[in-house]
Amino acid sequence: MATAHRSQIKRERNAQKDTRPSAKLSFARIPVQKACFVMDAIRGKDVETALAILQYNPRYASSVIYKLLASAVANAENNNGMNRANLYVAECYANNGPIMKRIQPRAQGRAYRINKRMSHLNVILDER
């Protein structure tokens, strides 16, 4: 079994890379379930509409995702030379991050566990 040279393997791996503009936020202090409520509202929408939805959404997650979407738009304009008017939110998703475990003292010497959940947020744009 002959294997390919290391540079050839890298070349093939880079050819399969996704070239769509994106932005990623790791370790956001938002539970995945709460982030998904907001992300479901903007998935498939054009960028201007999605930014408007996020700007006037009262949830805390919307302010974080607004910055993430603005970063993805800036990446598309500056790195890929895309036109802002043609962009739309192709994919956006939240994955589970680590959980900070805290203790809440309760009556009679008991201790209740408090899970402070984190998430990894991703926004991927595309041109129409």
VOGU-3710 file (C-alpha; in Angstrom, 3 decimals, decimal comma):
1> matahrsqik> 0,000/0,000/0,000  1,756/3,125/-1,238  0,754/6,356/0,459  0,854/9,751/-1,153  3,444/12,342/-0,274  2,600/14,691/2,596  2,357/17,775/0,364  0,001/15,947/-1,999  -2,243/14,957/0,912  -2,349/18,579/2,077
11> rernaqkdtr> -3,141/19,783/-1,442  -6,075/17,391/-1,709  -7,352/18,327/1,741  -7,213/22,063/0,949  -9,037/21,512/-2,350  -12,008/20,090/-0,433  -12,211/23,063/1,954  -15,407/25,094/2,167  -14,715/28,506/0,611  -17,919/30,178/1,786
21> psaklsfari> -17,394/33,134/4,143  -18,062/32,321/7,764  -17,553/33,406/11,348  -17,212/31,294/14,467  -17,551/32,130/18,145  -16,309/29,542/20,612  -17,167/29,364/24,304  -20,102/31,784/24,158  -21,831/31,935/27,554  -25,212/31,078/26,059
31> pvqkacfvmd> -26,956/27,701/26,307  -27,387/26,003/22,928  -31,171/25,878/23,251  -31,432/29,658/23,743  -29,013/30,362/20,878  -30,986/28,089/18,542  -34,207/30,056/19,119  -32,502/33,115/17,626  -30,596/31,260/14,891  -33,770/29,602/13,624
41> airgkdveta> -35,216/33,075/13,008  -32,396/34,152/10,648  -31,547/30,917/8,816  -32,066/31,332/5,043  -32,738/35,091/5,221  -30,699/37,699/3,365  -28,103/39,537/5,437  -29,903/42,874/5,774  -33,119/41,226/6,962  -31,224/38,970/9,370
51> lailqynpry> -29,358/41,922/10,898  -32,642/43,802/11,334  -34,253/40,792/13,031  -31,308/40,436/15,399  -31,168/44,136/16,188  -34,763/44,264/17,433  -34,947/40,836/19,055  -35,144/41,184/22,867  -33,168/38,014/23,652  -29,593/38,296/24,942
61> assviyklla> -28,341/35,775/22,381  -29,421/38,046/19,525  -26,854/40,718/20,459  -24,043/38,144/20,396  -25,222/36,587/17,127  -25,607/40,092/15,612  -21,880/40,706/16,141  -21,071/37,258/14,752  -23,154/37,848/11,616  -21,603/41,301/11,125
71> savanaennn> -18,168/39,671/11,338  -19,127/37,066/8,729  -20,349/39,843/6,401  -17,068/41,727/6,863  -15,140/38,521/6,084  -17,166/38,072/2,891  -16,556/41,640/1,729  -12,877/41,938/2,643  -11,520/38,421/2,130  -13,706/37,109/-0,689
81> gmnranlyva> -14,702/40,369/-2,426  -18,397/39,526/-2,338  -21,224/42,038/-2,645  -23,167/42,569/0,591  -26,496/42,860/-1,247  -26,219/39,308/-2,635  -25,361/37,556/0,638  -27,698/35,351/2,660  -27,369/33,145/5,744  -26,768/29,687/4,272
91> ecyanngpim> -26,099/27,897/7,561  -26,084/28,840/11,210  -25,865/26,441/14,087  -24,837/26,123/17,724  -22,934/23,195/19,205  -22,511/22,266/22,844  -19,470/23,677/24,594  -18,109/22,893/28,042  -20,304/23,233/31,123  -19,207/25,173/34,203
101> kriqpraqgr> -20,535/23,316/37,224  -21,395/25,427/40,255  -22,911/24,584/43,653  -25,892/26,330/45,270  -26,138/25,695/49,033  -29,629/24,624/50,120  -31,407/23,837/53,363  -30,274/21,092/55,756  -26,760/20,887/54,356  -27,778/19,921/50,843
111> ayrinkrmsh> -26,104/21,286/47,725  -27,816/21,774/44,377  -25,858/21,674/41,131  -26,067/24,668/38,765  -24,894/24,071/35,187  -23,683/27,174/33,381  -23,694/26,034/29,783  -21,591/27,337/26,897  -21,932/26,941/23,158  -19,908/27,222/19,970
121> lnvilder> -21,735/29,391/17,414  -21,187/29,222/13,636  -22,574/31,392/10,825  -21,900/30,550/7,158  -22,937/32,913/4,370  -23,358/32,364/0,646  -24,172/34,407/-2,475  -27,458/34,169/-4,328
//
